[in-house]
Amino acid sequence: EVQLVESGGGLVQAGGSLRLSCTTSGFNFDDYAIAWFRQAPGKEHEGISCISGSDGSTYYADSVKGRFTVSSDSAKNTVYLQMNNLKPEDTGAYYCAAGDLSQVVTNIGGIYGMEYWGKGTPVTVSS
């Protein structure tokens, strides 16, 4: 059974930091890309970062570039999202997702091809 479990969300003041974790199981980590998405209240789902389980290559949306860093630990089948200099507009539910590397596409429009999803963790940034 495939599982993705997010953790690390919470309440933080603007300018602060949080580190999210996505612990995965049930698939071969090296064959998949793991992505982070978020959904703010009243807004569309946004793909913000992605990392290849094979070679560690990464993608960032412009909205988080320079502030967020995605990394992975293949020994633990876990992906992390370090979020620095958080802003109130970063508030939302954060989800991790996994997609077969042969199916995942990242471009200026976002991240596509995810197959499995976690249930999310909330992040609230106060001003």
Backbone as a ProteinNet text record, in pm:
[ID]
protein_1_A
[PRIMARY]
EVQLVESGGGLVQAGGSLRLSCTTSGFNFDDYAIAWFRQAPGKEHEGISCISGSDGSTYYADSVKGRFTVSSDSAKNTVYLQMNNLKPEDTGAYYCAAGDLSQVVTNIGGIYGMEYWGKGTPVTVSS
[TERTIARY]
84.4	0	88.1	60.5	135.8	85.1	178.9	143.9	239.5	184.9	262.9	205.5	291.1	245.7	326.7	255.8	320.6	321.6	423.8	430.8	512.7	504	586.5	514.7	389	315	287.2	241.3	209.1	188.9	192.9	174.8	309.7	339.9	467.5	445.5	527.7	518.5	587	544.7	608.3	757.8	835.8	980.8	1039.3	954.5	1000.7	1020.5	1050.3	1081.4	1005.2	981.8	927	993	1000.7	1047.6	939.8	890.8	793.3	864	805.2	855.6	745	786.4	695.1	757	701.3	752	671.3	742	674.5	699	610.4	627	541	576.2	493.1	532	639.9	687	838	899	1044	1079.6	1133.8	1162.5	1245	1340.5	1430.8	1360.2	1242.6	1170.8	1066.4	1059.4	952.9	1006.2	924.7	944.9	845.8	893.2	808.2	790.8	669.1	640.2	563.8	575.8	497.7	399	276.7	170.8	114.2	47.5	-23.2	-153.6	-246.4	-372.8	-411	-411.9	-452.5	-604.3	-662.8	-808.4	-857.6	-951.5	-1010.3	-925.2	-813.7	-724.1	-706.7	-651.4	-628.3	-507.6	-508.3	-395.9	-271.9	-157	-33.8	79.6	145.1	264.7	383.3	453.8	558.5	699.4	715.5	850.8	843.4	952.4	955.6	1100.1	1121	1255.4	1250.6	1351.5	1361.5	1424.7	1360.1	1417.3	1537.3	1553.8	1664.2	1793.2	1786.2	1910.3	1908.6	1799.6	1793.9	1770.2	1741.6	1715.2	1586.5	1582.7	1473.5	1403.4	1284.5	1204.3	1140.7	1134.2	1065.8	975.8	859.5	774.8	835.7	809.7	864.7	822.4	705.5	652	733.8	813.7	891.1	1041.2	1080.7	1221.5	1305.6	1414.1	1502.1	1464.7	1345.6	1301	1282.2	1239	1212.5	1320.4	1354.2	1451.7	1396.8	1394.1	1348.6	1471.2	1463.1	1572.2	1512.9	1596	1546.2	1650.4	1602.3	1686.7	1634.1	1701.8	1651.4	1657.5	1748.8	1758	1633.7	1571.6	1452	1325	1340.8	1226.2	1147	1218.8	1157.2	1205.3	1113.2	1142.9	1110.8	1195.6	1179.8	1156	1085.2	1069.8	1103.9	1222.4	1264.2	1208.4	1129.3	1062.3	1113.6	1183.1	1238.9	1171.8	1187.4	1129.9	983.1	908.8	768.3	687.3	589.4	501.7	357.5	271.6	130.5	67.7	111.2	54.1	100.3	190.9	230.2	133	39.2	-58.9	-140.7	-162.3	-242.6	-218.4	-285.6	-261.2	-152.8	-53.1	60.3	52.6	62.2	51.2	177.4	216.7	318.6	251.5	314	259	374.4	345.9	447.7	398.8	490.7	459.1	574.7	544.2	648.2	732	862.3	950.8	919.1	872.7	842.5	716.4	637.3	510.4	510.7	604.6	602.6	661.4	593.3	638.1	637.5	746	750.6	781	703.1	727.9	674.8	674.5	633	489.1	412.4	273.5	253.3	353.9	340.2	397.9	339.8	386.8	272	300.3	194.8	239	139.9	169.4	177.1	127.6	132.5	27.6	66.4	-19.9	-74.6	8.7	-29.9	-18.8	-108.3	-114.9	-123.4	-62.7	-81.6	-205.1	-232	-352.9	-329.6	-204.4	-174.5	-142.3	-73.6	-43.4	-63.8	-125.7	-157	-39.4	-25.6	74.1	2.1	22.9	-36.1	73.8	83	183.5	111.8	139.7	74.1	158.6	90.2	161.4	198.9
-119.2	0	124.4	213.8	338.5	435.9	495.9	596.6	714.9	833.3	955.3	1029.9	1059.3	1123.8	1250.4	1362.2	1490.5	1524	1597.8	1647.1	1774.9	1847.4	1966.8	2098.5	2094.4	2219.2	2283.2	2406.8	2476.4	2623.8	2697	2841.9	2909	3005.5	3076.5	3222.5	3309.7	3451.1	3476.6	3580.8	3620.3	3638.2	3588.5	3591.4	3467.7	3385.2	3263.9	3148.8	3032.2	2913.4	2792.3	2699.2	2567.9	2465.3	2341.7	2232.6	2125	2100.6	1995	1865.7	1754.1	1622	1544.7	1462.7	1372.4	1233.3	1148.7	1011.7	921.9	846.4	766.2	617.6	535.8	390.9	329.2	206.7	131.9	144.7	216.6	225.4	245.7	224.6	238.3	385.9	440	583.3	633.5	552.7	595.8	611.8	553.6	559.3	670.8	748.2	846.7	986.7	1082.6	1221.1	1252.2	1328.6	1370.5	1521.8	1564.7	1707.9	1760.3	1890.3	1960.3	2052.8	2045.9	2134.3	2208.8	2317.5	2385.5	2442.4	2459.6	2522	2621	2746.1	2852.1	2864.4	2913.9	2930.7	3014.1	2960.8	3033.4	3040.4	2966.4	2971.3	2831.9	2829.9	2702.3	2630.2	2500.7	2415	2464.4	2471.1	2520.6	2422.2	2377.8	2295.8	2385.5	2367.6	2461.9	2404.8	2273.7	2219.3	2070.5	2021.5	1880.9	1833.7	1706.9	1651.1	1510.8	1477.9	1344.9	1250.1	1136.3	1036.5	969.1	985.8	921.5	1001.8	1130.4	1208.2	1334.4	1358.4	1474	1606.1	1604.6	1730.8	1791.5	1924.5	1994.1	2095.1	2131.2	2233.6	2319.6	2449.1	2540.6	2635.2	2660.3	2765.2	2900.5	2999.1	3132.6	3188.8	3149.6	3205.5	3165.5	3058.7	3011.9	3006.7	3033.1	3022.9	3117.6	3065.2	3145.7	3143.6	3095.7	3088.4	2945.1	2856.8	2717.7	2629.1	2521.1	2424.1	2284.1	2206.8	2068.2	1976.6	1871.4	1775	1638	1537.1	1401.6	1317.7	1218	1117.7	983.1	925.2	801.4	685	691.2	584.8	581.3	698.7	709	723.7	722.5	742.5	867.3	971.5	1093.5	1214.3	1304	1430.6	1544	1646.2	1760.4	1888.6	1980.8	2112.8	2214.6	2273.8	2378.6	2510.6	2574.9	2699	2812.8	2906.5	3021.1	3149.9	3253.8	3384.7	3372	3302.4	3277.9	3406.1	3410.6	3525.8	3484.4	3578.1	3541.4	3472.1	3507.7	3443.7	3299.4	3252.1	3111.4	3025.1	3086.1	3011.9	2919.1	2797.1	2702.6	2560.7	2467.8	2325.4	2279.2	2211.5	2164.5	2012.6	1969.5	1828.3	1780.5	1656.4	1596	1492.3	1469	1378.4	1306.6	1188.5	1108.9	1072.9	1077.9	1039.7	966	869.6	795.9	894.6	880.8	974.7	984.3	876.5	877.4	956.9	989.3	1057.9	1202.2	1236.7	1369.6	1474.2	1586.1	1699.5	1823.9	1898.9	2028.3	2135.3	2242.1	2352.4	2480	2586.2	2715	2709.9	2613.5	2602.2	2528.4	2454.5	2381.5	2241.6	2153.1	2015.5	1922.5	1826	1739.5	1594	1505.5	1363	1293.4	1359	1295.7	1185	1079.4	961.4	938.2	965.2	939	1068.5	1083.4	1206.6	1178.1	1266.1	1263	1341.6	1344.8	1411.8	1557.8	1598.7	1739.6	1775.4	1889.4	1946.2	2097	2159.3	2300.9	2390.6	2498.9	2600.2	2734.8	2803.4	2934.8	3033.8	3139.5	3242.5	3370.9	3416.2	3536.7	3660.5	3769.8	3894.3	3973.3
0	0	0	-91.5	-99.3	7.4	78.6	178	168.8	182	195	315.1	411.1	534.3	557.2	557.8	581.4	730.6	771	908.4	910.2	1021.4	1038.9	1021.5	983.3	968.7	1104.1	1100.2	1224.3	1202.6	1312.9	1312.2	1332.1	1246.8	1255.7	1218	1272.5	1236	1102.4	1037.1	911.1	932.3	837.3	848.2	912.2	969.2	1035.4	938.5	996.5	916.8	968.8	879.2	912	820.9	868.5	783.3	779.2	660.2	640.4	602.1	643.3	605.7	535.9	439.5	370.9	375.6	457.4	470.9	380.5	295.4	194.8	216.6	162.9	166.7	58.6	20.5	-73.8	-219.6	-250.4	-388.7	-387.5	-503.4	-514.8	-526	-418.8	-408.6	-526.7	-573	-679.7	-813.8	-830	-957.3	-962.3	-855.1	-844.8	-820.7	-858.4	-818.4	-707.2	-609.1	-498.6	-506.8	-502.4	-516.7	-396.3	-377	-276.1	-345.7	-300.1	-347.4	-226.9	-253.8	-146.4	-200.3	-107.1	-143.6	-35.2	-74.4	17.2	15.4	122	125.4	7.5	-66.5	-177.9	-303.2	-303.4	-420.4	-479.4	-599.6	-666.2	-607.7	-628	-595	-669	-601.3	-663.9	-638.7	-743.7	-729.7	-704.6	-592.8	-555.9	-564.2	-553.3	-559	-590	-648.4	-686.8	-684.3	-647.1	-647	-704.1	-783.7	-841	-739.2	-718	-629.5	-691.5	-822.9	-893.4	-885.2	-927.7	-934.2	-849.5	-778.1	-689.9	-759.6	-888.1	-956.3	-901.1	-903	-835.4	-925.2	-883.6	-950.4	-841.9	-867.5	-777.1	-855.6	-802.6	-858.2	-823.6	-907	-883.4	-747.5	-701.5	-576.6	-453.9	-465.4	-349	-376.5	-499	-536.5	-450.6	-396.4	-312.1	-164.6	-132.7	7.3	55.1	-33.9	0.7	-60.5	9.9	-39.1	-18.2	-125.6	-116.8	-114.1	-33.4	-24.5	5	-10.1	14.5	85.1	156.5	220.9	173.7	75.2	15.8	114.7	208.4	308.8	397.8	414.4	496.9	413.1	279.4	189.6	227.9	258	309.7	229.7	205.5	138.5	234.8	231.5	321.2	240.7	300.2	241.9	349.1	336.6	428.6	378.6	461.2	421.7	509.4	447.1	517.6	473.1	554.6	522.7	482.7	566.2	534.3	534.7	446.6	430.5	457.6	493.5	516.1	395.5	275	156	137.2	221.4	220	300.6	367	445.9	357.7	406.7	332.3	378.7	313.8	337.6	241.6	295	215.3	200.8	77.5	45	-25.6	-0.1	-85.5	-174.9	-288.7	-388.2	-456.9	-509.3	-577.8	-716.7	-811.9	-947.5	-1011.5	-1094.6	-1167.2	-1248.9	-1243.8	-1313.3	-1462	-1521.9	-1665	-1696.8	-1596.4	-1616.6	-1567.6	-1483.8	-1421.1	-1514.3	-1524.6	-1605.3	-1517.5	-1524.3	-1456.5	-1560.1	-1558	-1649.7	-1587.1	-1664	-1609.6	-1559.6	-1609.8	-1567.3	-1437.6	-1395.3	-1270.6	-1277	-1197.2	-1182.6	-1218.6	-1305.9	-1355.6	-1347.3	-1337.5	-1343	-1209.1	-1102.3	-971.4	-961.5	-893.5	-885.3	-744.9	-646.4	-507.6	-427.3	-330	-252.4	-102.8	-25.3	118.3	156.5	286.9	334.9	371.6	375.6	396.6	539.8	554.3	684.6	674	774.7	763.5	802.9	729.6	760.8	770.4	881	899.3	932.6	852.5	874	914.1	1033.9	1084.2	1052.8	1031	996.4	1120.5
[MASK]
+++++++++++++++++++++++++++++++++++++++++++++++++++++++++++++++++++++++++++++++++++++++++++++++++++++++++++++++++++++++++++++++

